[in-house]
Every structure is written in structure tokens, then in C-alpha cells.
Amino acid sequence: MDKEVAELIMHYFVQRRDVKAIQCMEDRTEYHPHKPGAYHPVKRYGHHLPLTLKDIQDHLAKKQTYGHYLMDSANNCRVFAFDIDLNKKGWYPVRPEVEGNEEAIEFNAMEYWRSRKPGFPRDWIKYQFRMLSEMLAASIRRELQLPALISYSGSKGMHVYALTGQAITGEQARAGIDIVLDSLGCFVPKGHGRNFFQHVNQMPVTGYPNFTIEIFPKQERVDDKQERLGNLMRLPLGRNKKTTDPTFFVDCRKPMYQLLPLDPYVALTTLDPWGGDR
């Protein structure tokens, strides 16, 4: 089963196979200049090593944690994604069960999330994660007629993937991202450019001030910077070494305040996290 899941991940997610990135937890040194938890390309004798099926199997078995570069040297990719990240500071409603209640408390959302304290407001964060991710996934399916999967990143966010099943250009991927966001009409750029977005409703109780959405890929073409590699994402599933949280595809049949795993083989063969309910 693990080999079949690895083959499905290779098919749906990996366009660039001539290079891979590994998550390294070593402290910064002259030989490891990256901060702990960062990804860097794997080289031997100055040459990139390819991403193999065995690497993906090791990733699934949590022996290593790999990232993949979304765009190949011909500027093609086969997945684009929305990364919903929890902001450091946030708000939660005092009494969400009371209709019309506008009272909210500011809190360190990131610290609270990583503490894994059960109950509210952790359930509130889960609910809003689900709302935003399902909103984006539904738009991918409706507007682009593409399958979409949602995963928990194992850290502080959710990944919403649009799966093309074949190579598309970077321009097509960026156009698909714009179609999804424009069709919803409730996301605006955060800062300069169109790589980070926030919900238009930033009210503490009724809106989504706790989240930032980052899009991948960030460019239409790779260039001479970063060795012509462009953006990378961690491969789905596996283990995020920065935390102890599991990573998984999300079962959208479960209640909205829950983040529970969907069997990866079922997720990747049906490509339907709602189980036909939508």
C-alpha cells in the first residue's frame, strides 16, 4: 500500500524529479547555513540528486522529510496550492454560541495552537481552518473542474491542492489561482504583489483575522535565482520535523470543528475528501 501511495503522490504532485530538498534540523554552521527546519537541495559532488520513488516511500515512513520543487526547468508544474497559515496574534469569540455576540479576546494564536490544549478556542481555530480550506477546495472543483485535496501541514496551517494530473505551464497555474480567488470575491492581497492574501472580513468574531493565505507557485517561470529551482513545498504526508504533529489529508465528512485524517490511499484514488457528499 505504501508503494501505491508513493506512486500516486509522484503522479499527482511531482513535476520536477531531477532535484529534491530535505528538511534539516541541524543548527546553523558553515556547512549547514540554513536555519533548523528549513529545506535545502540535496547534492552529491556538486550535482543535484533526483527525487525517487524510494525517497517518497522513506518520506511516508517518516525516515526522512522531503520537499519538492513545483516547477521544472521547462516552467511546467502539475499542482498548485493555497497554504493557509495561522497568524501569531489572533482573536477568538468569548461566547460563540450566542447569536450576535461581538465580544472577542486577543490571544497568541500560534502559541495556543502549538500547545495542543483541547477544547475551545482550539476548536474555533479548527473550524475556521476548515471553513477557509473547504471554501477554496470547492471553488477549485467548481470553477476549474479539477480535483482538490486538503491536508494538515503538521505545523500551523492547511494546504489546499489543485491537482491537474498532467503538466501545465506556470502561467496556467497562476491563472487558475486567480480564477479561484476572484470567483470567491472575499480575498485581497496582503502586502505587495499577489503571493499572500487575507480575507476581506477582518472582524474578530465574524471574520478571519487569524489567517494568511500563501500561494504556490509564486512565479510563472523559474529564473537564474536559487539555482533555477523556484518554490518548493513539503511533500504531502510524512512528518514535519519542526513539530510533533501528524500530517494528513483531511476527511471533510467529519464535523467542521474537527481535523481528522482521511486514509491516504482513499484520498488519492477517489480525490474526493467529501466522499461524494458534494
N, C-alpha and C positions, 0 to 999 in steps of 0.2 A: 504493500500500500504506500509506503514512504517513497518508493521509486516512482510510482504513478503520480503521487502528489508533486514530487520534484519535477517530473516531466511536464505536468500541467503548468506549474509555475514558470518553467523555462519557456513554454509556448506562449503564455498569456502576458508575461511581464518583461521578459528579457529580449531586447533587440540587439544590444551590443554584447557580444560574447568574447571579444578578444581582450577584455580587461575586466578586472574585478577589484573591489575595495573591501578591506577588512576593518572591523571595528577593533580599535586598540585601546586597552585600558592602562597602558604603561604611563608613568609620569614623564613629563617632557624632559628630553635630553637632547644632546647634539644629534643623536641618531634617530630620535623619535620626537620631532619638533611639534607634533600635534598634541592638543590637549586631550586628557583621558576621555574616552568615549567617542572620539572623532574617528572618521573613516579615512583611510588613505589607500591609494592603489598599490597592489602587490606586484613587486618586480623581482626579477632574478637576472643578475648580470646586466642590469640596466634596461631590461625589456619587460613589458607588462606580461603578466600571466593571464591566461584566459579563464573565464568563468565556466566551469564544467558541471555536468550533472552530479558528479560526486561532491562538488562544493555545495550544491544546493541540498543534497542529502545530509551533509555534515551540518549545514545551517539548520535544517529541520530537526536534527538530532541534538541541537544546541552544543555541538562540539566547537563550532566557530560561528561568528556572526558576520555575514557578508552584505555589502551594498552593491547595487548595480547602477551603472550609468545609463540614463534613459535613452540617450540619443547616440546613434552610431556615427561613424565618420562620414557617412553619406547623408547625415542630417535626417535620419528616419527614427521613429520610435514606434512602440506598439501598446503603450499605456500612457495615459495622462492622469493626473491625480490632484486632489484637494486635500491638504494637510490642515486639519482643524486643531489648533493649539490652544491650550488653556493659558490665559494671561497670568502673570504673577499676582496681580491685585484684582479683586473681583467683588461681586455683591451676591447676597442671597436674601430672599424674602423672609421676613420674620414669621408670617403666618400665611403660607401659600394656599391653605385650604379655605381661606376667607376671600370670597369674591370681591374684587375691587380694592383689596388691600394694597397699599403703596409703600408700606414700610419695608426698608431693607437695611442690611448691615454690611459694611465694608469689611472684607477679611482677606487674608493671604490665601488666595485660592490654590496656588501651586503647593504651598506648604501643607495645606489641609488635604489636598488630593494625595500627595505622596505619603502622608501619614496613614492612609488607608483606614481612617476612623469610619466605622459603619454608621448607617442612618443618614439623617439629614444634617448638613447640606450636601453630603457626598451624592445622595440620590438625586438631588437637584442638578448637580453638575452632570451626572449620567443622563438625566432626562434631556438636558439641553444639548449634550453631545449627540444623542440620538436624534433629536429634532433637526439639528443642522445637517448631520450626515445623511439622514434619510431624505431631507429636502433636496440635497444635491444629487443623491443617487437617483431619486425619482425623476429629476429633470434630465439626467443623462439618459435614462431609459426612454423618457417621453419625447424629448427634443432631438436626440441623436440616434435613437433606436439601437443603442449599444447596451450590453450587459454592464452592470455595476456591482461592485462588491465593497463592503465596508469592513475595515479592520481596526482593532485597537492597537496602538503603536507600542504598548508596553511602557510608556513613559507618561506623557502629558497630552496625548491627543489621539485623534482618529484620522485614518486615511480613507478617502473615498476614491476608488479606482474606476476609471472608464476603460474597458477592455475592448480593443479593436480586433484582436485575433489575427492581425496582419500588420505589415509595416505601413505606417503613414508618415507624411512629412511633418517636420516641426511646425510648419505654417498651418497644416491641418489640425494638429494638436492644439495649438494656441487658439485657432478659430473655434474649435469645439469647446474649449474652456470659456471663451467669450460668449458663445451661444448659451451655455448652461447658466452663467451668471446673469446675463442680460435677460434671459427668459424668466428668471425668478424676480428680478427687479427690486431686490432688497439688499444687495451687497454693493459697497462702494470701495474704491481703492483706499488703502491705509498708507499714508505717506506718498512718496513719488512712485511713478510707474504703475504697472498692473501685475505685480507679483504677490502683493499682500492685500487682503481685503478684510473688511469688517461689516457686520450687519448694520443697516441704517438705523435700527432701533437700538439705541444705547441706554435706554431707561433701565434702572437697576432691577425692577420687578418684571416688567412686561417684555423686555428686550434681551439682547445677547451681548452685554458689555464685557463678558468674561473671556471672549474668544477672538483669535485672529486666524484667518484662513490664508495659507500659503499655497501657491500653485506650482505644479511641476509638469513639464519642464518650464524653466524660466526664460528660455530663449528659443528662437526658431531655428538657429543654426549654431553649431559649435564653432569656436574660433581658436586663435592661437593661445589664448589664455588657458591656464590649468591643463596644459598638455593636450588641448583639443578634446577634453573629456566632458565638459559641461556638468550638469546637475546629476547628483546621484540620490537614490533613496535606498533605505534598508530593504532587503528582500522581505516579502510577507512572511509571517510566522517566525519561527526561530526564537531567539532571546535577545532582548535589548540589554546589553551588559551594564548600562548605566543604572538600571533599576532591577528589582526582583519581580516585577510584574510580568505575567504571561503576555504573549501576543497572540492574537487570534482573529479570525473572521467573525463578525458579529451576527448573531442569529436575530433577525428583525421580526421574528414571530413572537418573541418574548415581550413582556411589558416594557413600556418606554423608559422606566426608571432603572432598567437592568442592562448590564453589559455582559452577555453570556456568549460562549463560543458556539459557533456552527462547525460541525465536522468539516475539516478542510477538503476532504475528498468530495463530500456532498456540495460544498460551496463551489468548487472548481469544475464540477461536472454539470451541475444544474445552473450555475451562475445566477442564482435567484435566492437572495438572503431572506425573502419573504415567503418562500415555499409555495409560490403560486397564489398567495393571498392578495396580490395586487396585479 
